[in-house]
């Protein structure tokens, strides 16, 4: 798990997933806020026929308040800069393009992309200067 998401409750399969970078950087806050947040999703789904309920609706808020004693917050306030995947830099004749990890993996497997402006094939540039 990457990016801005701190955690995820896999309701049908069971289990919780957490962003390892955010967990490492915010360990105590994860135990105090994120784990109860995701557990509340899991409990509502399994105990209150959660397939028809809003993810952060009345039932979820009730679990957060009454079971965990927490203010029901939908989002975290963690610094996500380190957990954001760095874009892959590609160049053509007219500009710099940024690819996601998924699109970069397709290039590694042989897919080619062209610039919509100059029609040149985009070439990977290993060093990113952000």
Protein Blocks (a to p, Z undefined) as FASTA:
>chain_A
ZZjbfbdcdfkngpadddfklmmmmmmmmmmmmmmmmmmmmmmmmmnopmlpcfklmklm
mmmmmmnopacdfbdcbdfklmpccddddddfkbccdddfklmmmmmnopacddfklopa
cdddfbacZZ
